[in-house]
């Protein structure tokens, strides 16, 4: 038999293993899921020795070709994920890939016990969860990461990020998660740290129904005090009854083109009366916060279509509702020596509601596969906060109240066709996704106590609504909509025996509209102090507004609405070359043209300062090459080099304030930002032994031109974070990973069916900003535009990149049964200090210290009334590691966002029918 036929047979077999491959169900304890598909065996008449080759039996005696492989769906994936070599065969994807990848199957995700995919990914070598769903790869911020779903891009519902936060994806809808750390030309050029591709669950072979419920809590919240407000009747499910819709007078103002200052006092007061809804702002305390609850249902079926077809349907739906307290210490500095200006305790209760659903259709017609996936995710944060602030500069005490409702929603529909015409493979992908983030009625009230014995009200908290001493009453409305249209085609063909060529084209069009309207209630200096004692809903009652002639003005009328757009065209050619059975070369180049704009929208008749415009039009040739050599003894070595880019995120460009509900800090964009460019290099050695066991060691290097870095300043006792391009940065580091599974079958008795597993990884990263005395950066001033300033005013030479921890480590070990669902896993993780924002004006950087974390996950399968059940217990943060975010100079340290985290526990049960 010819080498070409052997390669073709291996290529088809690798396709069957990978598309759709095996999807491991979390409820099956390591057995193939109900929806798993069997690989198609090659025709034995093709070659008597082909069976031996594809079973993976090589000179090391390894026989692991038919281990369960997670399903992976990416552009041009067949030529990227599985390397076609006769020696290695389609075994472990991590090993067989022509790039450096880490794969988390559904079963591996289940071992972590995490409820969302961001937490599960934080266990991968070199990855860390920033705490808000944004995953950092090797310490690089999320702007250097690329997130895909089934190979297609997703819009972000978060103003702070163009990458969708991964904490909104429950692990129950993910069949696998692929992390690729080396760049290949079949992906968009926005690739700095790595790519994260989520593949949704597979089409089932058999009908199934799974139902699960869970309960959880933590020592800082459950059965303890918490802050709540009523909201509306459907808040528990993450939906509003309409109470948070804009009232008539406010909506009429939004619909016309006059600024609020141009309206009559009577019109402004009519709007002001509409803005007060007691059910949305009256905070109440509960002494016994309830536990967290969750539930979900998964179902699927399939049936034959025609003589060689099969149609499958799979559906999932999940709902969770949780409470979390954070008793935050938040201080601000008075000088570069970090003398404290304000000292605050912010008690916050977050009510998180997540509802999600997936409906997928799969059609197989012979070798042709079609897949339609529809995904709905709604993630809501209902937040109540009371803060007690001591102003050490003027001696005042302040009580601040904040209530808000942040709803994030993602709707995504995508169609993927994977077609085979002999040796020609064609992948066609198209999709549309829309994300929305709405935050109506963000209420802020501030009452001040002067502590002045000569003041008749000096021992009482008052809010006279004139902001003379900081007293404040405001309400804000935010709305963000982002739409992504995507289309692409990839064609692969083995042009000769040793070369498979893949060419492709991809188009994306991303449109975002961001709107924020903030209103402040204002009185004159004659407002009576006695009335100023009233609680918020009475302070701004209709009678008070009218009788005391309360005024209303808009703080955001300069830049209320922004439009942003990014359109890219990408074309690439890449080849996987096998000059020998041991050598694989993945080489390619991508041409990418990108047009990115961000500009304020004129919504008022006489609107000034419309010059906050960004227009970036750049095109790039981005080469990439990875060479892999297999030494036939379990050792293989990879070397990779590439050029990539990093575009500014929309939020970083838009000169519009935004308050992060997690860190409770304000962000402001910079329209003068520019693209960054990266040179990437990596060398990795991997040694595989005793089947799938392995140890790997890698070194990596990145040179970054124009990295975008956040910097913070303090104004009116509040932290404000902005962005600027640093001149340059370098990053280098090393990774080591060890994976070992050991069967105790020979021990007999209890141990006869057990398997011990151990996974450890460690990443060292060092990064340095490069700032010379004559380097400049550009900031933005309204009415002036981009302003050149010395880069040394914002960045220190030699300082690390934001988000980068020098040390990341993970350890997992445990025991599992190979015949039934029985598993116990201990998980340990460590991340060293990392900068979250640069300090401006001579202030030190703001640093976060994640530290050490210890978790435990136990899973047990039982049968009750002939129904298989899975019981799962998790214990998180067993050592009680707290959150620390601070600034430090010498012995002086101030806390920026520090609080006790406590331990958390969960118990769940799921049944399969």
C-alpha positions, 0 to 999 in steps of 0.5 A: 500500500502506498504512503499516500493511502496510509496517510489518507487513512490516518487522516480520515481516522483522525477526523473521526476521532476529533470531529466530533470525537468523544465528549465525556459526560460529567455524570458518567464517571469517565465512561463515554457520554451518552452522546459520544460517537464511535470512531470510524475504523479504516478498511482493514483491506487497505493495509495489513499493518494499518491497524497496528499503526493507528492503535498507537503501538510504537517502539515504547510499547504504548497503546493509547490511541483509542483513549477517549478524545474530547471533541474540538471544533476550530477553524482549519482544526483538522490540519491543526489539532491532529498531526498526521504521522505514521509513528505517533498516530491519533492519540492524545491531542496534546501530544498529536497537535502540531501546536502547543495545546492543553485540552480539558475534557468534560471529565477533566473539568468535572474533576475540578468541580468548578461551576463555570469554565473560567474557574476550571481553566485556572487549573491549566498550566500558565493560566489564572482567573482574574476573579471577574471571569477574564482568564489571563494566559501567562500573566498577560491581560485578557486583551492578549487572549482570544476566546472562541465558541466552536471556533467562532468569535463571541461578543462581550457583554462587559464594557471592560472587555472585548473578550467575553467573560468566561465565568458566564459559561457553565461547565455543563454545556462545554464538551471540551476546552482547548488552550493553544499557546502558540500562534498558527495562521488559521486564527485571527492575529489578535493572539498574544498569550493564547487562544481559548476555544470552547466546544459545546456538547456533542450530538447524542447517539442515544436518548438521555435525560439528566436532572440535577439540583445543588445547594451551596454556601460560604462562611462569610454569607450563608445564615449571616447578615446580608443586604438586600432590596426588593426590586421586582417579583421576578428578580430571583430568576434574573428577569425584571417585571418592567419596573426597571424600564425607563419611566414615561418622562425619562423616556420622552427625554431620551427620545428628543434631542435637547440637553437636560439643561435646556428644559424648563425647571418643571420638565426637569422636576417631572423627570426627577420624580420619575427617577425615584422607585423605593423598591429599587433603592430601599436597602434592608438587612437580613440576619439569616442569608439563605443558601445558594440554590441551583438546578439544571436539565440536560436532554438529547435524542437522535434518529436515523435519516435516510440510508446513511444519515443521522439527526441529533438534538441536544438541549440544556437549561440551568438556573442558579441563584447565589449570595456573596458578602464582601466586607471590603477595606478601601482606602485612598492615599493623601500623598506618595508616602501613602498617608491615608486620606480616606478609610472606608469599610464597604459591606457589599452583598452580591446576588448573582443569578445565572440562567442559560440554555443551549439547543443544538442540532447535528446532522450527519450525512455520510462523511458530511457533518452539519451543526447548528448551535443556539446558545442563550446565557443571562447573567445578572448581578443584583448588588446592594452596598453600604459604606462607612467612610472616615475622611481623615483630611477634614474629619467628616464621616460619611455613609454611602449607599449603592444599589444596582442591577447589572444584567448581561445577556448573550444570544449566539447562533452558529452554523458549522459544516465539516465536509469531506470530498475524498481527501479534500476537507472543507469547513464552512462556519457562519454565525451571529451573536449579540450581547447586551449589558443593561444597568438601570437605576444605579443609585448612589446616596451619600450622607455626611456627619461633620463631627463638629460640636458647634454644628447642631447636626454635627452628630447626625448623618445628613444629605442636603443634596448640595454636594458642599461636603460631598453629600450626593444623590445620583442615579445612572442608566447604562446600556451596551449592545454588541453584535458580531457577524462572522463568516469563514471557510477553510480548505485542506488538501494533501497536495503530496504525500508529505504536505497538507495545505490549508487555506482560508478566509475569515470575516468579522464585523463587530459593532458596539453601542455604549450609552451611559446617562447619569443624573444628579439631584441638586438643591440650594444652600437653604435646604433644611437639615431636618429634611436632609435626615430622611432616608433616600426614598423619602428624601426625594419624594415627590413633595420634597422635590416640588416644595424645595425646588430640587433641580436635576442635571446630567453629568454625562451630557458631554459624552452620553453615547459612543459607537465602536466598530471593528471589521477584519478581513483575514486570509491565510495559507498554512502547510503541515509538512512531514518530511519524515515520519518523525518531523512535523512542520506547521508553517503559515502566514496570515494577512489581516486587515483591520479597521477599528473606530470609536466615536461619540454619537451626536444625540443633542442638537448642540453637542460639543466635544465630538472630537473624541474619535479613534480611527485605526486602519492597519494591515499586517502580514503575520508569519507563524511556524512550529516545528515538532520532532518525535524521537521515537522514545516518548520524547518530542521537542517543539520550537515555535516563532510568530508575529501577532498583534493586540488591538485596543479594546473598545472600553479602553478607547471610549472616553466615557466613565464606567464603574466596575461592580466587582472592584467598585472603581471607575474606568475612563478610556483613551481615544489616543491608544494605538495597536500593539505588536508582539514577537513570540518564541517558544521551545518545549520538550515533552516526554510521554511514558506509560501511556498518557503520562507525561512531563514537559518543560518549556521556555517562552519569550515575547517582545511587545511594542506599544503594550496598553497598560492601565494606570490609576489616580485618585479624585474626589476620594475615588480611584479612577483607572485610565489607559495608555500605551507604554513604549515597550515590554519584554516577557520571558518565562518557563513552564513545567508540567507533570501528569501521572496516572497509576492503576492499583489493579495489582494491589487487589481487593478495594484497590483492584479497580482504582486509579491514582492520578497526580497533576502538577504544573508550575509557570515562572514569568518575568516581564519588564516595561521598557521606558526611556527618558525621552519616550512619549505616550498619548493621553486625551483631553476633551476639546484638545484631543491627543496630548503627548506626555512623557511616558515616565509620568505613567510607567516605571522602567522595569515594572512588570506588566499588569496582571502578571504573576511571577509564579503560578502553580497548580497541583491535583491528586486523587483517586478514582474508580475505573468501573464506577463513578467514585472520585476524590480530588484535592486541588491546590493553586498558588499565584504570586503578587501581580499588579492590577493598575499602575500608580500615576503621579508618583504613587506606587502600583496597585498590587493584588496578592492571590496567594494559596488556595486549597479545594476538595472535590468528591463525586460518588455514583449510586443507584436509587430505585434503578435510577443512576445518581451522581452525588458531588461535594466540594469544599473551596478555599479550605485554608480561608485565604483572603483577598488582598489588593493594596499599595505599599511604600516601605512600611506604609501600606493602604488597602484598595480592595481587601476582604475576607473570602471565607470557606465555601461548600456545595452539595449537588445530586443529578439523576440520569434517565 
